[in-house]
Amino acid sequence: MTLPRYVEILRTQYGATNVFLAPHGSFEVPEEPVELPEIPTVMAFGKFGTYKRVEELIEAHRVLLQREPRLRLVIAGSDSPNAKGYLQSMSEHYRDIPNITYTGYVAEEDVPVIFRDSTVVAFPYNSTTGSSGVLHQAGQYARASVMPNIGDLRDLIEEEGYCAEYFEVGNATSLAEALWRVLGNPQYAWELGLANHRAAAGLTLDEVTNSYMRHFESLLATQKSHDAKSAAVLATGRNEVWILNDGRKQNARSWPSKGGLTHIRCRASRRRSNRSSIRCSWTSPM
């Protein structure tokens, strides 16, 4: 999971012992930062219409045009599969507002250009399901971010070393002010982008993969230890017994009502039925 709260819920409410926190990481090793575009540009990236919505972003753009008539808004991406026709309806509804570009689907090779041509990346989210891949891309290309003030998300991105300006969800005025704090100060926009670039460079996918592998190895080691202990518990009287991985016993003819064990040997193997099993031998006290 990429949010600490989700890990806590699964552990405390559902008793999960095989869940862990995993950072998102950057998709690629960040390239050298490039200068900000001459024309101030706000860009939002993704699939829109569900938890990513552009109404407040466009209303904020309307307000900011009064301060900077050159300002451009680029909505890069397409509809969410669950919101067909959403962006077309937004285009028609806000057709009176100038300087808005809807790119449609962005091919992989065009992604760098979309980010390089922006001054700030906006995140018009009303909720979140985890860490943001777009945030890591913004850092990869050294661009500032304006994020919703959602507690879990804010805590997470700051723990990962990212910096952002924040707005209140569903409040176009708050979003406009957060955007202007970046757009109105190009030096600050550049510094935020460099901070995010450093954060992106600090955790790339190869490091995230290594983290996953360490967790998987730990889980496998725990499972092997659990299997051996289960076999030892069942082995309480007979000199030899097979315990299948579904918990059933085979070849256990008698079980003493009392008595201890002095020596146990367990060996894992695989039967012809392709089910793993553990074979245990021991000596009972005389």
C-alpha positions as MATLAB code, in Angstrom:
seq = 'MTLPRYVEILRTQYGATNVFLAPHGSFEVPEEPVELPEIPTVMAFGKFGTYKRVEELIEAHRVLLQREPRLRLVIAGSDSPNAKGYLQSMSEHYRDIPNITYTGYVAEEDVPVIFRDSTVVAFPYNSTTGSSGVLHQAGQYARASVMPNIGDLRDLIEEEGYCAEYFEVGNATSLAEALWRVLGNPQYAWELGLANHRAAAGLTLDEVTNSYMRHFESLLATQKSHDAKSAAVLATGRNEVWILNDGRKQNARSWPSKGGLTHIRCRASRRRSNRSSIRCSWTSPM';
ca = [
       0.000    0.000    0.000;
       1.190    3.542   -0.654;
      -0.756    5.253    2.148;
       0.128    4.590    5.820;
      -3.535    4.864    6.844;
      -4.515    1.968    4.595;
      -1.813   -0.219    6.120;
      -3.091    0.644    9.599;
      -6.710   -0.159    8.672;
      -5.833   -3.560    7.231;
      -3.693   -4.439   10.238;
      -5.949   -3.182   13.035;
      -9.427   -3.815   11.606;
      -8.779   -6.952    9.554;
      -5.822   -8.487   11.365;
      -3.650   -8.544    8.249;
      -0.029   -9.490    8.871;
       1.099   -9.578    5.242;
       0.566   -5.913    4.344;
       3.298   -3.295    4.212;
       3.896    0.295    3.181;
       5.625    0.671   -0.173;
       6.744    4.000   -1.661;
       5.625    4.889   -5.175;
       8.948    5.964   -6.671;
       9.803    7.739   -9.920;
       9.172    6.028  -13.237;
      12.590    6.931  -14.653;
      15.834    8.520  -13.535;
      15.027   12.263  -13.650;
      16.549   14.220  -16.499;
      18.287   17.565  -16.095;
      15.803   20.384  -15.323;
      14.869   22.711  -18.169;
      13.816   26.340  -17.874;
      10.207   27.301  -17.260;
       8.152   28.291  -20.328;
       7.924   31.955  -21.235;
       4.114   31.909  -21.151;
       2.788   30.919  -17.697;
       1.021   27.589  -18.038;
      -1.023   25.441  -15.675;
      -1.274   21.764  -16.588;
      -3.438   18.939  -15.212;
      -2.663   15.385  -16.285;
      -4.601   12.129  -16.119;
      -8.014   10.602  -16.703;
     -10.834   12.891  -15.680;
     -14.433   12.716  -14.562;
     -14.420   10.690  -11.342;
     -12.154   11.869   -8.496;
     -10.173   14.068  -10.927;
     -12.477   16.867  -12.001;
     -11.754   20.170  -13.735;
     -14.697   22.441  -12.836;
     -12.894   24.268   -9.991;
      -9.677   24.347  -12.000;
     -11.393   26.099  -14.921;
     -13.141   28.524  -12.567;
      -9.756   29.293  -10.994;
      -8.356   29.844  -14.488;
     -11.167   32.332  -15.169;
     -10.160   34.310  -12.063;
      -6.444   34.241  -12.827;
      -6.915   35.512  -16.379;
      -7.789   38.864  -14.817;
      -4.285   38.964  -13.297;
      -2.389   37.392  -16.190;
      -4.217   37.499  -19.558;
      -1.549   35.317  -21.188;
      -2.162   32.435  -18.785;
      -2.761   29.057  -20.433;
      -4.550   26.040  -18.992;
      -3.715   22.632  -20.471;
      -5.930   19.672  -19.561;
      -3.810   16.754  -20.690;
      -5.477   13.379  -20.894;
      -8.807   11.767  -21.567;
     -12.030   10.721  -19.883;
     -12.041    8.149  -17.135;
     -13.600    4.889  -18.419;
     -16.394    5.540  -15.905;
     -17.074    9.079  -17.172;
     -17.391    8.945  -20.934;
     -17.986   12.351  -22.517;
     -16.941   14.291  -19.421;
     -14.228   16.453  -21.001;
     -16.379   17.172  -24.054;
     -19.116   18.434  -21.781;
     -16.596   20.613  -19.923;
     -15.315   22.032  -23.207;
     -18.841   22.973  -24.256;
     -19.874   24.337  -20.871;
     -16.805   26.595  -20.533;
     -16.386   27.522  -24.188;
     -16.503   31.236  -23.294;
     -13.264   31.031  -21.289;
     -10.123   31.541  -23.436;
      -6.691   29.901  -23.383;
      -7.815   26.372  -22.499;
      -6.389   23.391  -24.388;
      -7.758   19.848  -24.203;
      -5.068   17.533  -25.555;
      -6.944   14.252  -25.466;
      -4.923   11.089  -24.982;
      -1.206   11.804  -24.504;
       1.133    9.268  -26.116;
       4.075    8.092  -24.037;
       6.631    9.882  -26.199;
       4.738   13.173  -25.778;
       4.628   13.105  -21.980;
       7.983   14.914  -21.482;
       6.887   17.792  -23.705;
       3.613   18.218  -21.806;
       5.459   18.566  -18.498;
       8.319   20.716  -19.808;
       5.833   23.177  -21.339;
       4.119   23.756  -17.980;
       4.971   26.187  -15.181;
       2.999   24.332  -12.535;
       1.151   21.023  -12.388;
      -2.308   21.208  -10.796;
      -4.003   18.283   -9.075;
      -7.774   18.903   -9.147;
      -8.595   15.856   -7.021;
     -11.502   15.574   -4.585;
     -10.168   12.367   -3.020;
      -7.217   10.035   -3.320;
      -6.615    6.285   -3.394;
      -2.881    6.412   -2.709;
       0.266    8.179   -3.732;
       0.212   10.106   -7.009;
       2.128    8.942  -10.058;
       1.616   12.363  -11.652;
       3.361   14.007   -8.689;
       6.419   11.834   -9.251;
       6.362   12.751  -12.936;
       6.175   16.446  -12.027;
       9.254   15.940   -9.889;
      10.986   14.032  -12.644;
      10.636   17.104  -14.887;
      11.330   19.640  -12.090;
       7.915   21.247  -12.008;
       6.064   22.815   -9.091;
       2.811   21.259   -7.872;
      -0.440   22.577   -6.460;
      -2.165   19.848   -4.457;
      -5.473   19.358   -2.615;
      -5.198   19.661    1.153;
      -6.110   16.040    1.843;
      -4.440   14.973    5.093;
      -3.198   11.515    4.136;
      -1.906   12.655    0.756;
      -0.239   15.769    2.150;
       1.522   13.821    4.890;
       2.699   11.199    2.425;
       4.164   13.512   -0.202;
       5.972   15.584    2.417;
       7.409   12.412    3.965;
       8.756   11.544    0.508;
      10.424   14.964    0.284;
       8.096   16.691   -2.193;
       6.977   20.325   -1.858;
       3.705   21.876   -2.969;
       1.232   24.656   -2.482;
      -2.155   23.474   -1.180;
      -5.795   24.374   -1.760;
      -9.052   23.391   -0.099;
     -10.952   20.727   -2.016;
     -13.961   22.025   -3.933;
     -12.970   25.690   -3.478;
     -12.093   27.438   -6.758;
     -10.969   30.616   -4.973;
      -8.573   28.650   -2.768;
      -7.229   26.874   -5.848;
      -6.749   30.176   -7.700;
      -4.792   31.652   -4.785;
      -2.590   28.552   -4.472;
      -1.836   28.649   -8.195;
      -1.033   32.358   -8.090;
       1.438   31.891   -5.241;
       3.439   29.871   -7.764;
       2.617   31.632  -11.035;
       3.092   35.106   -9.572;
       6.626   34.294   -8.441;
       8.671   32.533  -11.144;
      11.687   32.150   -8.859;
       9.542   30.369   -6.269;
       8.057   28.167   -9.011;
      11.582   27.200  -10.067;
      12.679   26.435   -6.503;
       9.632   24.243   -5.877;
      10.367   22.370   -9.088;
      13.992   21.788   -8.086;
      12.922   20.509   -4.652;
      10.570   18.031   -6.315;
      13.303   17.041   -8.748;
      15.590   16.161   -5.824;
      12.814   14.100   -4.237;
      12.183   12.231   -7.501;
      15.896   11.503   -7.921;
      16.048   10.131   -4.381;
      13.699    7.208   -4.972;
      13.629    5.527   -8.384;
      11.800    2.345   -9.344;
      14.847    0.110   -8.979;
      15.031    1.102   -5.305;
      11.295    0.552   -4.897;
      11.701   -2.910   -6.463;
      14.433   -3.748   -3.969;
      12.104   -2.692   -1.161;
       9.379   -5.014   -2.475;
      11.834   -7.903   -2.704;
      12.941   -7.444    0.901;
       9.324   -7.521    2.069;
       8.526  -10.590   -0.032;
      11.568  -12.445    1.309;
      10.527  -11.592    4.855;
       6.984  -12.860    4.239;
       8.268  -16.107    2.697;
      10.598  -16.688    5.633;
       7.711  -16.114    8.045;
       5.506  -18.563    6.122;
       8.193  -21.283    6.162;
       8.616  -20.858    9.903;
       4.848  -21.080   10.380;
       4.656  -24.294    8.309;
       7.391  -25.940   10.375;
       5.729  -24.979   13.654;
       2.379  -26.347   12.421;
       4.029  -29.665   11.601;
       5.638  -29.848   15.030;
       2.306  -29.225   16.764;
       0.647  -32.077   14.887;
       3.565  -34.425   15.483;
       2.733  -35.454   19.064;
       2.905  -39.226   19.220;
       3.582  -41.235   16.087;
       7.136  -41.718   14.851;
       6.306  -40.442   11.407;
       3.463  -38.450    9.866;
       2.752  -36.496    6.680;
       1.027  -33.153    7.081;
      -0.396  -31.713    3.865;
      -0.521  -27.971    3.226;
      -4.309  -28.016    3.601;
      -3.900  -29.101    7.222;
      -5.038  -32.763    6.893;
      -3.025  -35.560    8.520;
      -1.999  -38.792    6.794;
      -0.483  -41.997    8.231;
      -1.192  -40.927   11.817;
      -2.479  -44.130   13.449;
      -2.378  -43.261   17.124;
      -1.905  -40.165   19.271;
      -0.939  -40.434   22.952;
      -3.068  -38.550   25.427;
      -0.025  -37.188   27.200;
       3.743  -37.206   27.013;
       6.431  -34.913   25.747;
       8.813  -34.890   22.805;
      12.558  -35.045   23.002;
      13.533  -34.711   19.335;
      11.806  -33.608   16.135;
      13.018  -33.497   12.533;
      10.944  -31.896    9.775;
      11.586  -31.937    6.035;
       9.511  -30.187    3.363;
       8.834  -32.025    0.095;
       6.392  -32.143   -2.816;
       4.109  -35.127   -3.510;
       3.032  -36.400   -6.916;
      -0.255  -34.568   -6.503;
       1.858  -31.366   -6.687;
       0.898  -30.441   -3.140;
       3.671  -29.450   -0.774;
       3.992  -31.303    2.524;
       6.213  -31.565    5.556;
       7.565  -34.857    6.851;
       8.347  -35.003   10.559;
      10.164  -37.708   12.544;
      10.794  -37.678   16.269;
      11.560  -39.755   19.347;
       9.047  -40.008   22.186;
      10.208  -40.391   25.804;
      10.113  -43.936   27.157;
];
